[in-house]
Amino acid sequence: NIYFCCLANFPEQVVDNLPADVSAGIYYGWASAGSGDVYKMVVSIGWNPCYKNTKKSNETHIIHTFKENFYGEILHVAIVGYLRPEKNFDSL
């Protein structure tokens, strides 16, 4: 099977307001953007060690092929569980 995913980054103020006890890592759950349809997603919360970011980010990867982009739409995310901590991969 081939899966496509769309990346949606949350604004800094959303990331800054995450509860302090949310650990950096990769989480899974459900997301909805625009239409209200709900899709599987994974979300990276942390500093993206591969890029050596100094500011915490929240990148949501929605596992679905959208017909068009959803810029400006409200993104709803339900985090269901924790998969693993962040990792720095030396190669693909």
N, CA and C atoms as an extended XYZ file, in Angstrom:
276
Properties=species:S:1:pos:R:3:atomname:S:1:resname:S:1:resid:I:1 pbc="F F F"
N         0.828       -1.187        0.000 N   ASN     1
C         0.000        0.000        0.000 CA  ASN     1
C         0.870        1.247        0.000 C   ASN     1
N         0.384        2.284       -0.647 N   ILE     2
C         1.063        3.574       -0.639 CA  ILE     2
C         0.203        4.534        0.168 C   ILE     2
N         0.828        5.170        1.146 N   TYR     3
C         0.124        6.142        1.971 CA  TYR     3
C         0.709        7.522        1.723 C   TYR     3
N        -0.138        8.487        1.636 N   PHE     4
C         0.293        9.868        1.481 CA  PHE     4
C        -0.036       10.601        2.768 C   PHE     4
N         0.756       11.579        3.082 N   CYS     5
C         0.412       12.366        4.259 CA  CYS     5
C         0.675       13.833        3.991 C   CYS     5
N        -0.136       14.651        4.605 N   CYS     6
C         0.002       16.098        4.508 CA  CYS     6
C         0.513       16.607        5.839 C   CYS     6
N         1.417       17.554        5.779 N   LEU     7
C         2.019       18.116        6.983 CA  LEU     7
C         1.312       19.403        7.364 C   LEU     7
N         0.974       19.517        8.632 N   ALA     8
C         0.368       20.738        9.155 CA  ALA     8
C         1.128       21.156       10.405 C   ALA     8
N         1.726       22.323       10.366 N   ASN     9
C         2.451       22.849       11.517 CA  ASN     9
C         1.550       23.786       12.310 C   ASN     9
N         1.604       23.653       13.615 N   PHE    10
C         0.852       24.566       14.473 CA  PHE    10
C         1.655       25.841       14.702 C   PHE    10
N         0.977       26.979       14.877 N   PRO    11
C         1.677       28.228       15.183 CA  PRO    11
C         2.423       28.125       16.517 C   PRO    11
N         3.452       28.955       16.672 N   GLU    12
C         4.275       28.929       17.884 CA  GLU    12
C         3.453       29.099       19.153 C   GLU    12
N         2.432       29.963       19.136 N   GLN    13
C         1.662       30.194       20.358 CA  GLN    13
C         0.907       28.945       20.796 C   GLN    13
N         0.522       28.081       19.864 N   VAL    14
C        -0.133       26.821       20.225 CA  VAL    14
C         0.877       25.912       20.915 C   VAL    14
N         2.061       25.794       20.336 N   VAL    15
C         3.110       24.944       20.907 CA  VAL    15
C         3.515       25.475       22.281 C   VAL    15
N         3.648       26.779       22.407 N   ASP    16
C         4.040       27.384       23.686 CA  ASP    16
C         3.014       27.128       24.783 C   ASP    16
N         1.765       26.872       24.414 N   ASN    17
C         0.703       26.653       25.401 CA  ASN    17
C         0.398       25.185       25.669 C   ASN    17
N         1.206       24.275       25.120 N   LEU    18
C         1.024       22.860       25.449 CA  LEU    18
C         1.308       22.660       26.934 C   LEU    18
N         0.625       21.727       27.580 N   PRO    19
C         0.919       21.462       28.992 CA  PRO    19
C         2.398       21.110       29.184 C   PRO    19
N         2.974       21.574       30.275 N   ALA    20
C         4.403       21.374       30.543 CA  ALA    20
C         4.778       19.901       30.645 C   ALA    20
N         3.824       19.046       31.014 N   ASP    21
C         4.153       17.627       31.192 CA  ASP    21
C         4.050       16.810       29.897 C   ASP    21
N         3.805       17.455       28.758 N   VAL    22
C         3.794       16.746       27.472 CA  VAL    22
C         5.241       16.534       27.041 C   VAL    22
N         5.667       15.277       27.016 N   SER    23
C         7.042       14.938       26.654 CA  SER    23
C         7.261       15.082       25.161 C   SER    23
N         8.487       15.447       24.793 N   ALA    24
C         8.849       15.468       23.373 CA  ALA    24
C         8.784       14.043       22.847 C   ALA    24
N         8.295       13.892       21.629 N   GLY    25
C         8.220       12.565       21.038 CA  GLY    25
C         7.215       12.495       19.911 C   GLY    25
N         6.944       11.266       19.503 N   ILE    26
C         6.024       10.999       18.404 CA  ILE    26
C         4.759       10.375       18.989 C   ILE    26
N         3.620       10.961       18.638 N   TYR    27
C         2.320       10.521       19.128 CA  TYR    27
C         1.438       10.136       17.941 C   TYR    27
N         0.353        9.416       18.202 N   TYR    28
C        -0.594        9.061       17.144 CA  TYR    28
C        -2.003        9.433       17.577 C   TYR    28
N        -2.885        9.502       16.591 N   GLY    29
C        -4.267        9.825       16.899 CA  GLY    29
C        -5.064       10.125       15.650 C   GLY    29
N        -5.927       11.113       15.761 N   TRP    30
C        -6.866       11.468       14.698 CA  TRP    30
C        -6.818       12.968       14.451 C   TRP    30
N        -7.069       13.371       13.204 N   ALA    31
C        -7.062       14.793       12.861 CA  ALA    31
C        -8.144       15.104       11.838 C   ALA    31
N        -8.591       16.335       11.885 N   SER    32
C        -9.594       16.825       10.948 CA  SER    32
C        -9.192       18.233       10.524 C   SER    32
N        -9.262       18.499        9.228 N   ALA    33
C        -8.931       19.832        8.709 CA  ALA    33
C        -9.981       20.252        7.695 C   ALA    33
N       -10.675       21.303        7.991 N   GLY    34
C       -11.605       21.866        7.021 CA  GLY    34
C       -12.922       21.135        6.898 C   GLY    34
N       -12.942       20.037        6.162 N   SER    35
C       -14.192       19.356        5.805 CA  SER    35
C       -14.887       18.700        6.985 C   SER    35
N       -14.157       18.414        8.034 N   GLY    36
C       -14.735       17.713        9.170 CA  GLY    36
C       -14.470       16.224        9.136 C   GLY    36
N       -14.022       15.706        7.977 N   ASP    37
C       -13.673       14.292        7.912 CA  ASP    37
C       -12.466       14.035        8.809 C   ASP    37
N       -12.435       12.869        9.441 N   VAL    38
C       -11.389       12.540       10.405 CA  VAL    38
C       -10.472       11.473        9.818 C   VAL    38
N        -9.155       11.688        9.970 N   TYR    39
C        -8.154       10.784        9.402 CA  TYR    39
C        -7.109       10.420       10.453 C   TYR    39
N        -6.425        9.317       10.210 N   LYS    40
C        -5.310        8.928       11.071 CA  LYS    40
C        -4.210        9.975       10.952 C   LYS    40
N        -3.447       10.134       12.036 N   MET    41
C        -2.331       11.075       11.997 CA  MET    41
C        -1.262       10.634       12.980 C   MET    41
N        -0.069       11.143       12.751 N   VAL    42
C         1.009       11.090       13.736 CA  VAL    42
C         1.475       12.527       13.926 C   VAL    42
N         1.953       12.825       15.114 N   VAL    43
C         2.406       14.182       15.403 CA  VAL    43
C         3.745       14.125       16.121 C   VAL    43
N         4.640       14.969       15.673 N   SER    44
C         5.945       15.123       16.307 CA  SER    44
C         5.896       16.378       17.166 C   SER    44
N         6.147       16.204       18.450 N   ILE    45
C         6.211       17.335       19.369 CA  ILE    45
C         7.629       17.375       19.918 C   ILE    45
N         8.331       18.458       19.676 N   GLY    46
C         9.692       18.539       20.194 CA  GLY    46
C        10.577       19.457       19.388 C   GLY    46
N        11.869       19.089       19.311 N   TRP    47
C        12.874       19.980       18.738 CA  TRP    47
C        13.462       19.471       17.426 C   TRP    47
N        12.921       18.417       16.860 N   ASN    48
C        13.424       17.879       15.586 CA  ASN    48
C        14.947       17.777       15.599 C   ASN    48
N        15.495       16.800       16.311 N   PRO    49
C        16.949       16.709       16.475 CA  PRO    49
C        17.725       16.659       15.166 C   PRO    49
N        17.123       16.155       14.108 N   CYS    50
C        17.789       16.112       12.803 CA  CYS    50
C        18.160       17.519       12.340 C   CYS    50
N        17.297       18.489       12.639 N   TYR    51
C        17.513       19.876       12.215 CA  TYR    51
C        18.101       20.753       13.319 C   TYR    51
N        18.278       20.150       14.499 N   LYS    52
C        18.843       20.870       15.648 CA  LYS    52
C        18.067       22.155       15.966 C   LYS    52
N        16.747       22.059       15.919 N   ASN    53
C        15.905       23.217       16.233 CA  ASN    53
C        16.107       23.657       17.679 C   ASN    53
N        16.022       24.928       17.920 N   THR    54
C        16.133       25.460       19.274 CA  THR    54
C        14.763       25.841       19.829 C   THR    54
N        13.748       25.836       18.982 N   LYS    55
C        12.386       26.156       19.395 CA  LYS    55
C        11.520       24.912       19.226 C   LYS    55
N        10.723       24.615       20.229 N   LYS    56
C         9.843       23.453       20.193 CA  LYS    56
C         8.808       23.626       19.081 C   LYS    56
N         8.492       22.533       18.386 N   SER    57
C         7.498       22.585       17.313 CA  SER    57
C         6.492       21.450       17.465 C   SER    57
N         5.423       21.549       16.715 N   ASN    58
C         4.365       20.544       16.695 CA  ASN    58
C         4.002       20.334       15.231 C   ASN    58
N         4.436       19.207       14.665 N   GLU    59
C         4.181       18.904       13.254 CA  GLU    59
C         3.218       17.731       13.161 C   GLU    59
N         2.052       17.981       12.601 N   THR    60
C         1.034       16.949       12.453 CA  THR    60
C         1.069       16.409       11.032 C   THR    60
N         1.202       15.100       10.899 N   HIS    61
C         1.228       14.432        9.596 CA  HIS    61
C        -0.089       13.670        9.447 C   HIS    61
N        -0.970       14.178        8.600 N   ILE    62
C        -2.277       13.559        8.384 CA  ILE    62
C        -2.144       12.534        7.267 C   ILE    62
N        -2.545       11.306        7.545 N   ILE    63
C        -2.380       10.210        6.583 CA  ILE    63
C        -3.617       10.160        5.687 C   ILE    63
N        -3.559       10.984        4.653 N   HIS    64
C        -4.667       11.096        3.702 CA  HIS    64
C        -4.187       11.941        2.521 C   HIS    64
N        -4.708       11.674        1.361 N   THR    65
C        -4.417       12.500        0.192 CA  THR    65
C        -5.561       13.488        0.009 C   THR    65
N        -5.279       14.749        0.254 N   PHE    66
C        -6.284       15.794        0.085 CA  PHE    66
C        -6.288       16.265       -1.365 C   PHE    66
N        -7.456       16.606       -1.886 N   LYS    67
C        -7.565       17.082       -3.268 CA  LYS    67
C        -6.960       18.469       -3.424 C   LYS    67
N        -6.963       19.245       -2.358 N   GLU    68
C        -6.364       20.579       -2.395 CA  GLU    68
C        -5.821       20.901       -1.015 C   GLU    68
N        -5.029       21.971       -0.930 N   ASN    69
C        -4.438       22.305        0.368 CA  ASN    69
C        -5.513       22.828        1.316 C   ASN    69
N        -5.158       22.874        2.576 N   PHE    70
C        -6.116       23.348        3.575 CA  PHE    70
C        -5.539       24.512        4.389 C   PHE    70
N        -4.764       25.360        3.720 N   TYR    71
C        -4.238       26.561        4.371 CA  TYR    71
C        -5.378       27.397        4.931 C   TYR    71
N        -5.203       27.884        6.136 N   GLY    72
C        -6.210       28.736        6.753 CA  GLY    72
C        -7.341       27.992        7.435 C   GLY    72
N        -7.419       26.681        7.257 N   GLU    73
C        -8.472       25.889        7.896 CA  GLU    73
C        -8.107       25.623        9.357 C   GLU    73
N        -9.104       25.411       10.180 N   ILE    74
C        -8.862       25.032       11.568 CA  ILE    74
C        -8.528       23.549       11.598 C   ILE    74
N        -7.458       23.208       12.293 N   LEU    75
C        -7.012       21.822       12.420 CA  LEU    75
C        -7.377       21.316       13.808 C   LEU    75
N        -8.128       20.228       13.843 N   HIS    76
C        -8.490       19.586       15.108 CA  HIS    76
C        -7.667       18.309       15.224 C   HIS    76
N        -7.020       18.135       16.365 N   VAL    77
C        -6.165       16.964       16.577 CA  VAL    77
C        -6.548       16.305       17.893 C   VAL    77
N        -6.719       14.993       17.868 N   ALA    78
C        -6.942       14.213       19.085 CA  ALA    78
C        -5.770       13.255       19.237 C   ALA    78
N        -4.925       13.518       20.217 N   ILE    79
C        -3.782       12.640       20.478 CA  ILE    79
C        -4.273       11.485       21.334 C   ILE    79
N        -4.067       10.266       20.830 N   VAL    80
C        -4.573        9.072       21.490 CA  VAL    80
C        -3.479        8.353       22.274 C   VAL    80
N        -2.251        8.357       21.747 N   GLY    81
C        -1.189        7.627       22.434 CA  GLY    81
C         0.198        8.078       22.029 C   GLY    81
N         1.169        7.581       22.787 N   TYR    82
C         2.582        7.909       22.604 CA  TYR    82
C         3.265        6.744       21.901 C   TYR    82
N         4.053        7.029       20.856 N   LEU    83
C         4.775        5.975       20.140 CA  LEU    83
C         6.215        5.825       20.608 C   LEU    83
N         6.962        6.940       20.619 N   ARG    84
C         8.388        6.852       20.947 CA  ARG    84
C         8.967        8.243       21.165 C   ARG    84
N        10.169        8.314       21.746 N   PRO    85
C        10.828        9.619       21.867 CA  PRO    85
C        11.345       10.081       20.512 C   PRO    85
N        11.758       11.336       20.435 N   GLU    86
C        12.380       11.851       19.214 CA  GLU    86
C        13.694       11.118       18.981 C   GLU    86
N        14.068       10.973       17.720 N   LYS    87
C        15.333       10.328       17.364 CA  LYS    87
C        16.020       11.150       16.289 C   LYS    87
N        17.332       11.057       16.252 N   ASN    88
C        18.110       11.674       15.185 CA  ASN    88
C        18.612       10.550       14.293 C   ASN    88
N        18.104       10.470       13.077 N   PHE    89
C        18.494        9.420       12.147 CA  PHE    89
C        19.666        9.896       11.301 C   PHE    89
N        20.681        9.057       11.153 N   ASP    90
C        21.855        9.404       10.354 CA  ASP    90
C        21.581        9.326        8.859 C   ASP    90
N        20.588        8.526        8.460 N   SER    91
C        20.246        8.384        7.045 CA  SER    91
C        18.798        7.944        6.937 C   SER    91
N        18.295        7.937        5.707 N   LEU    92
C        16.936        7.462        5.490 CA  LEU    92
C        16.978        5.978        5.457 C   LEU    92
